Amino acid sequence: MSDTPVIGVLALQGDVREHLIALASADAQARPVRRPEELAEVDGLVIPGGESTTMSKLAVLFGMMEPLREQVRAGMPVYGTCAGMILLAEKILDPRSGQETVGGIDMIVRRNAFGRQNESFEAAVEVAGIDGGPVEGVFIRAPWVESVGAEAEVIAEHGGHIVAVRQRNVLTTSFHPELTGDHRVHALFVEMVRAVK
């Protein structure tokens, strides 16, 4: 059996290609996932950045919401960036009408907390569990985490706000490491997938 995990990127909307490249560079076999049968063929999944309300509605439309919830409950490793973080939260502080979440991390997130598109920025972020110094994070209309439950582990903060959380096999960052060429967060996730494969 190959030690190379097969990791899907939810390809309903968002920066799918950049995650596929980052995962491949972290020694995973990466492929887009749009349908439940494709989800069933992967060892782990990345939920990319994008527009969380649109992604939520498309997941329902494509019949993906319940299979995603089932896989998270069953322990499949999942990593969400930006909008993906919102989708993996148990609760959104200010949800749009009809916006659903997959769940997986006991946390409350605030959408667009760091400001509008024109207030996007890059920052060095110290992430627990990642060696070699800070990760360069790109924050684009990024959420932050208002609070976490007892089982959720805060692994990074920026400006006094929680920006990365892990709970068992679920990992989230409010920033986009896939846009920087630094693939250490993806490498951490690949190791999480290998651990349960």
C-alpha positions as CSV (number, residue, x, y, z in Angstrom):
1,M,0.0,0.0,0.0
2,S,1.4,3.4,-1.0
3,D,2.3,5.8,1.8
4,T,1.2,8.7,-0.5
5,P,-2.2,9.9,0.8
6,V,-4.9,10.9,-1.7
7,I,-6.2,14.3,-0.6
8,G,-9.2,16.0,-2.3
9,V,-9.8,19.7,-2.6
10,L,-13.5,20.6,-2.5
11,A,-13.9,22.1,-6.0
12,L,-17.3,23.9,-5.8
13,Q,-15.8,27.4,-5.6
14,G,-12.6,29.2,-4.5
15,D,-8.8,28.8,-4.9
16,V,-8.8,25.1,-5.8
17,R,-5.7,25.0,-8.1
18,E,-3.4,26.6,-5.5
19,H,-4.3,23.9,-2.9
20,L,-3.8,21.1,-5.5
21,I,-0.3,22.5,-6.1
22,A,0.5,23.0,-2.4
23,L,-0.6,19.4,-1.6
24,A,1.4,17.9,-4.4
25,S,4.5,19.7,-3.2
26,A,3.8,18.3,0.3
27,D,3.9,14.7,-1.2
28,A,0.2,14.0,-1.5
29,Q,-1.7,12.9,-4.5
30,A,-4.2,15.7,-4.9
31,R,-7.4,15.8,-6.9
32,P,-10.5,18.0,-7.1
33,V,-13.7,16.7,-5.4
34,R,-17.2,17.8,-6.6
35,R,-19.4,14.8,-6.0
36,P,-20.1,12.4,-3.0
37,E,-18.6,9.5,-4.9
38,E,-15.3,11.4,-5.4
39,L,-15.3,12.3,-1.7
40,A,-15.6,8.6,-0.8
41,E,-12.3,7.9,-2.7
42,V,-10.0,10.3,-0.8
43,D,-8.1,9.9,2.5
44,G,-8.5,13.6,3.5
45,L,-10.1,16.8,2.2
46,V,-9.2,20.5,1.9
47,I,-12.0,23.1,1.9
48,P,-10.5,26.1,0.2
49,G,-11.1,29.8,0.6
50,G,-13.8,31.5,-1.4
51,E,-17.2,32.9,-0.5
52,S,-18.6,30.9,2.4
53,T,-22.3,31.6,1.8
54,T,-21.9,30.5,-1.9
55,M,-19.9,27.4,-0.9
56,S,-22.6,26.4,1.6
57,K,-25.4,26.7,-1.0
58,L,-23.4,24.9,-3.7
59,A,-22.6,22.0,-1.2
60,V,-26.3,21.6,-0.6
61,L,-27.1,21.9,-4.3
62,F,-24.4,19.3,-5.3
63,G,-25.6,16.9,-2.6
64,M,-22.3,17.3,-0.7
65,M,-23.4,18.8,2.6
66,E,-24.5,15.6,4.3
67,P,-21.7,13.4,3.0
68,L,-19.2,16.1,4.2
69,R,-20.8,16.1,7.7
70,E,-20.7,12.2,7.8
71,Q,-17.0,12.1,6.8
72,V,-16.1,14.7,9.4
73,R,-18.0,12.8,12.1
74,A,-16.4,9.5,10.9
75,G,-12.9,11.1,11.5
76,M,-11.8,11.9,8.0
77,P,-9.0,14.6,8.2
78,V,-10.2,17.9,6.8
79,Y,-8.4,21.2,6.5
80,G,-10.3,24.5,5.9
81,T,-8.8,27.8,4.9
82,C,-10.7,31.1,5.3
83,A,-14.2,30.2,4.0
84,G,-13.3,26.6,4.8
85,M,-12.7,27.6,8.4
86,I,-16.3,29.1,8.5
87,L,-17.7,25.9,7.0
88,L,-16.0,23.8,9.6
89,A,-17.2,25.8,12.6
90,E,-20.1,24.6,14.7
91,K,-21.5,28.2,14.8
92,I,-21.2,31.4,12.8
93,L,-21.7,34.6,14.7
94,D,-23.3,36.5,11.8
95,P,-24.5,33.9,9.3
96,R,-26.2,34.9,6.0
97,S,-29.7,33.7,5.4
98,G,-29.7,30.0,4.6
99,Q,-26.0,29.5,5.4
100,E,-25.1,26.1,6.8
101,T,-21.9,24.7,8.2
102,V,-20.4,21.2,8.0
103,G,-19.1,21.5,11.6
104,G,-16.2,19.6,13.1
105,I,-14.6,22.2,15.4
106,D,-16.3,23.5,18.5
107,M,-15.8,27.2,17.7
108,I,-17.7,30.3,16.9
109,V,-16.3,32.3,13.9
110,R,-17.0,35.9,12.8
111,R,-17.2,36.3,9.0
112,N,-15.0,39.0,7.3
113,A,-13.7,40.0,10.7
114,F,-10.4,41.4,9.4
115,G,-12.2,43.7,7.0
116,R,-13.1,44.0,3.3
117,Q,-11.2,42.9,0.2
118,N,-9.2,46.1,0.0
119,E,-8.1,45.6,3.6
120,S,-6.4,42.3,2.8
121,F,-2.9,41.9,4.1
122,E,0.0,39.5,4.7
123,A,1.5,38.7,8.1
124,A,4.0,36.3,9.7
125,V,2.1,33.9,11.9
126,E,3.6,31.6,14.5
127,V,1.8,28.2,14.2
128,A,2.1,25.6,17.0
129,G,3.4,22.4,15.6
130,I,5.2,23.9,12.6
131,D,9.0,24.3,12.8
132,G,11.2,26.7,10.9
133,G,9.8,30.0,12.0
134,P,6.5,31.9,11.3
135,V,4.3,31.0,8.3
136,E,3.5,33.8,5.9
137,G,-0.3,34.1,6.0
138,V,-2.4,36.0,3.4
139,F,-5.6,37.4,5.0
140,I,-8.4,38.1,2.4
141,R,-11.7,39.1,3.9
142,A,-10.6,36.6,6.6
143,P,-12.7,35.4,9.5
144,W,-11.4,35.1,13.0
145,V,-12.5,32.8,15.8
146,E,-14.4,34.4,18.6
147,S,-14.3,31.5,21.0
148,V,-13.4,27.8,21.2
149,G,-14.8,24.9,23.1
150,A,-12.8,22.6,25.5
151,E,-11.7,20.1,22.8
152,A,-10.5,22.7,20.3
153,E,-6.8,23.6,20.4
154,V,-5.8,27.2,19.4
155,I,-2.6,26.8,17.4
156,A,-2.1,30.4,16.1
157,E,-3.2,34.0,16.9
158,H,-2.6,37.3,15.1
159,G,-3.3,40.7,16.6
160,G,-5.0,39.2,19.6
161,H,-7.4,37.1,17.5
162,I,-7.5,33.3,17.0
163,V,-6.6,32.5,13.4
164,A,-5.8,28.8,13.5
165,V,-7.5,25.9,15.4
166,R,-7.2,22.2,15.4
167,Q,-9.7,19.6,16.9
168,R,-8.7,16.0,16.5
169,N,-8.5,15.4,12.7
170,V,-9.9,18.9,11.7
171,L,-7.5,21.8,11.0
172,T,-8.5,25.4,10.1
173,T,-6.7,28.6,9.3
174,S,-8.3,32.0,8.6
175,F,-5.4,32.8,6.3
176,H,-4.3,31.4,2.9
177,P,-1.0,29.6,3.2
178,E,-1.5,28.1,-0.4
179,L,-1.0,31.6,-1.9
180,T,2.6,32.1,-0.5
181,G,4.7,29.2,-1.7
182,D,5.3,28.1,1.9
183,H,3.7,24.7,2.1
184,R,4.4,23.8,5.7
185,V,0.8,24.0,6.8
186,H,-0.2,21.6,4.0
187,A,2.7,19.3,5.0
188,L,1.3,19.3,8.6
189,F,-2.1,18.3,7.2
190,V,-0.6,15.6,5.0
191,E,1.0,14.2,8.1
192,M,-2.4,14.3,9.9
193,V,-3.9,12.3,7.0
194,R,-1.0,9.8,7.0
195,A,-1.6,9.2,10.7
196,V,-5.1,7.9,10.2
197,K,-4.7,6.4,6.7
